[in-house]
Amino acid sequence: MKPIQLPTPSAVTNFSAIDPLDSRYYDPEIARYLSEQSRIAYQAHVEAALAFTLADFKICSPDIARKIEAATTKVTARAVYEAEKTTKHDIKALVNTIKSELDEDAQPYVHFGATSYDIVATATALQLRTAIQQLVLPRLKKLDETLLTLTKRYADTVQIGRTHGQHAVPVTFGFAMAEYASRLTDSTLALKDLSDMLTGKFSGAVGAYNALSLFVDDPMKFEETVLGHLGLKPAAYSTQIIPAENIIRLIDELAITAGIMANLSHDMRHLQRTEIAEVREAFEKGQTGSSTMAHKRNPWNFENVISMSKQVTAQIVNANLNISSEHQRDLTDSASARFYGIVLASVASMAERLDRIMNKLEVDEASMQRNLYLTGGAIAAEPLYLLLEKYGHTTAHEKSKEVAHAALDAGIKLYEAAEKDKELKPYFEKFTKRELQILENPEKYYTGLASEKALTVYERCSSQL
């Protein structure tokens, strides 16, 4: 059978919509994979796969199968919804809509031997897998490539490291970008694996192949054939539905992915603070930061990504509540499961926005240098205490803390305070030239393997994407 031809969504934003994804954040490419029209198209596609399998098993002719496939491509959401006003059943409405396009000789073979969730569950798996692999992953990979470009470009650009919002010890900006490139690569690979684990079913009303047993000798082979036309494998076990775990795992990983993007956005937002000013979102001509404070250049895109991640995280609760279904089936997830597309759409939207902003990120290396020197070399407190211990000082950490705090209080350099300290004089005489360089100019000489690690991450992730 032919691959599914997804409907082309309208590029016109629907200002009557309730969900912001269908209005303010409307994206035609996302709608192509995740709209209601697309969901119905996937279900119709499963009905076509069933028809071809019926032909494979000599239950109907190949000509009838082709007629049914042609009819499924004409199905519209509008027509199905109109039919549902009568049926009060969405899949029966779909079946009636397909049949309305067929002669009487083909009509009996539409939905033949199927229960509704043979169609719904299989179509959902196919839709989610396709949307992950053709929409979400390409956008995440593009963002990851942008982060890797920044990782390599700024591998040697020294920046103060921060822990608890405080100056720590130096890293490089490339090292900071490498963190997110590495985490995003791992999550992207996990999403690919989890989407490949999504399965379909064609096992009937309770999963025991009762209906299929009436007209085929090997119902499991029939199921494999239907799903084979769709590129899916059967669930290891199914009732009327497929156990929810694989979709829940996928949504959990999508929430992790959203969290990584939000974490990056938090960092970029903080680095854009006026008193830090190490990065900036590019500001376009005519853009406004504030309706009253005309001087402002707000990090609004980063804040949007953070905000949207909350919506993704909220769906973890929804998905995990759907793990339970009484006996062989109840309908307690039939409405809530329809919201799963929000997760994929939000992650795709976040990735596109974040890539666009990071790709044009303005990095202020002069501000990075200025901030490095803000504490007068107090960031050398760590190497000072380690070197003191190396040369036998028994309370090195306490002494290093005492000298560092005194230097900060006096507004002098740590090296100057330590060099003048009588207790430390014999130790200074033992320090090598290199060790003294580190203490005097940690901003330059105490960067560890930040640059090397950034480039290692660059090579690993570039090869895995």
Secondary structure by P-SEA (a helix, b strand, c coil): cccccccccccccccccccccccccccccccccccaaaaaaaaaaaaaaaaaaaaaaccccaaaaaaaaaaaaaccaaaaaaaaaacccaaaaaaaaaaaaccccccccccccccaaaaaaaaaaaaaaaaaacccaaaaaaaaaaaaaaaaaaccbbbbbbccccccccccaaaaaaaaaaaaaaaaaaaaaaaaacccccccccccaaaaaaccccaaaaaaaaaaaacccccccccccccaaaaaaaaaaaaaaaaaaaaaaaaaaaaaccccccccccccccccccccccccccaaaaaaaaaaaaaaaaaaaaaaaaccccccccccccccccaaaaaaaaaaaaaaaaaaaaaaccccaaaaaaaaaccccccaaaaaaaaaaaacccaaaaaaaaaaaaaaaacccaaaaaaacccaaaaaaaccaaaaaaaaccccccccaaaaaaaaaaaaaaaac
